[in-house]
Every structure is written in structure tokens, then in C-alpha cells.
């Protein structure tokens, strides 16, 4: 099982019987599914953001490119596809591509060496798709100790603002924040970012970032990232949770994508990870959900469910689940394909791992195939996450260093132990962010 740069473990390619192969590489009743996949795998190039440097800075690492609605327009018929490539990594592959880094140094939110008397650099770059949750060192969160409230106008007529402050509340609550943004002269493009850190007397600590933008072509994007430390209400153990939500949408086509990722860890090895993704390119749509749960005592559950469809009615999907403990467990899944004419096929499969080197494999398909065998096979599964409590603590130095307000003598924090556990991150509704103003 491989480890991605964001700390997620990628799902292993489990060995299955020949009859349980993916529907995207199988032919049944003359269906050339591989050809269909190629026809449905249209994508938008991610290198079409035209940019120019609008402000100079004291270090080359802070140069940020901004989208431009002017310049040499592309009019050749054979290059029409490149006109749709303003938002990076908007793809319509039936299921997402491998994970990559969240961003480069040049995409950090704020140049720490930007002169105080200059405006912030334009942030007209949308988030990258399928990149998971960034580590805090990649977010570049740098809060100011003093209050700032300034704004200005650039030579091209675009405006900018930058301000910071501190909010105080009950139970020793303190939130330090910084916000900045800008817009073009004709207000057709704009961007905004907010960073914060929070803490209180209960030991709760949080880092967060939210940013959004829109360019002259009507492309919009929004993303938020959070990392928090708190005491679990039921186990009284320290817990660290990280999450990210990202989306981007083209203004000229019915195309865009949305992602939600979450990770939860506690001090005894309990770990939960998951993602929920959606994408669309005109008449094609795809979805993917997956999750992992480790109880810290050797039991592990993993699952995934992904499917895709076209407006013409063609649909296909693949899902599986596995549960293991001490070498004993099971795997089962289903792959299916449907057509608008009502035809289609499906295949279910399962494995029972008995813990003695024997594996019971069974399955059947709607085309008449079936199997039920017992084979000698080594059982492989991961009882512990590749990225766990020790790893996330080591990568959360900025979160752990948040200093709460000084607590007066004899004053204790109010702890609210509710009658029910808090909702899981994957139970929250996938609501889009509010539109840009």
C-alpha cells in the first residue's frame, strides 16, 4: 500500500479472480467498454492560465501569476479545447487521477518578504484537483502580531486591501486573523483570502485558511483548509483533525469539480480518513467516495464507491469493502454497467479469509458466470495506517504552538459533554460556498 504526499494511503490493487476484473477493461456481449471509456475521458488541459507579473517583490519565490482576460485570443478551430483550460486540473475522467502535491512554493498564500507599503500579490490561481489535505508547512500561514488595516490602488487601476486583528470571547477564546484581497478595475475579477488561528482554555486549538476567486471569464473557485486539536468528549484522549474542501467551476461551460477530504487521529491510534468527490464536464459526470477506519487495536475497515454517467443514460460503477482483524476478514464488491436502452450487466464477488491460509472466493454475474472455490492464498492487509498519530503530531508544530490567553487563578474552562457524539465530517452536507460578491 503506497503513501501519498498528503499522508493518505492509496488503496491496494488486491489480487482477484479473473472473473472479478474491472468493467472498464472488460468486454461483455460485444460491449467495447474500453472504447466507451476513451470517448468519455475528455479533459481540460491544466496549463492554460495566461499570466503576467503585476507587482515586483523582493524575492523570486513570491511571484504569483494572475489570470488575464486580454492578450492574444485563441481562434484556431484545432485549438478550441485550449480556450476551456483556464481552470487548472478540471477533468472529466470517470474517476480521479493519482494524488499530487497541494501546491508549489509559488502558490503560497502570502510572500513573507513583501514590502509593507505594497499591495498583496494577486491570487488568481484556482486550487488543484485531487490533491488531498496539505500539511501546515505547505499552507504558509503567517499571522501578524499587530493590527493592520490598509488598502490601495495599483497602476493598472486594480485595488487591494489587507487587514488583521484579534477577536476575544468567552472561556478564554482568542482568534488571531488576517484577511486580504483585491479586484480588477472593472471588478470582473477578484480574489480574497482569510487565515486564522484559534484557541481557548479547554486546550482547543485551530488553524485555518479560506480563499476564493473569480476571473474575467467567469471562472470561479473556492477552498478552505482546517487543522484542529481538541480533547475527545468520549475517550478524553487528545485528537487532531484535518479537513479540506475545494471546488472550481468554468464560467463558459457546464464544467467543474468539488472535493471534501477529512482525517482524524487520536493518541491511542484510532484513525479515520475519507474523501467525497464530484466532477462534471458538460454531459458527463462522475462521483467517488472512499473511507478508512482503524480502531487502534488491529481492526481495520476500508471501502470505496465510484460511479459515472452521461446525460444519454449510460452509467457504470465499481465499489468494494473489506474488514479485517488478526488475519481474519472478508472482502466483497460489485461492478456494473447500464445503458439507456435498458441493457447492462453486473458482477458481484467476495472473499472470505479464514486465517489459516485458506481463502473462500465466490461470485456471479448477470451474463451467467459464477464461481465458488477455496484456494491457498496469503492474506494481506494493513492493520495500522501508514500515516498515524505520531506522524500528524510531528507535522502539526504550528498548531501545537498556539498560545491561549492567560487564565486567571481559580478560573476553569467550561466543558460541555453532550448526550450524543459530534457528527462525523463525512455526515455533513456537501453544500457549495456562497457566491462571490
Buried (B, 14 or more C-beta within 10 A) or exposed (E): EEEBBBBBBEBEEEEBBEBBEEBBEBEBEEBEBEEBBEEBBBBBBBEBBBBEEBBEBEEEEBBBBBBBBEEEEEEEEEEEEBBBBBBBBBBBBBBBEEBBBBBEEEBBBBBEEBEEEBBBBBBBBBBBBBBBBBBBEBBBBEBBEEEEEBEBEBEEEBBBBBBBBEEEEEBBBBBBBBBBBBBBEEEEBBBBBBBBBBBBBBEBBBBBBBBBBBBBBBBBBBBBBBBBBBBBBEEEBBBBBBBBBBBBBBBEBEBBBBBBBBBBBBBBBBBBBBBBBBBBBBEBBBBBBBBBBBBBEEBBBBBBBBBBBBEEEBBBBBBBBBBBBEBEBBBBBBBBBBBEEEEBBBBBBBBBBBBEEEBBBBBBBBEEEEBEEEEEEEBEBBBEBBBBBEBBBEBBEBBEEBEBBEEEEEEEBEEEEEEEEEEEBBEEEEEEBEEBE
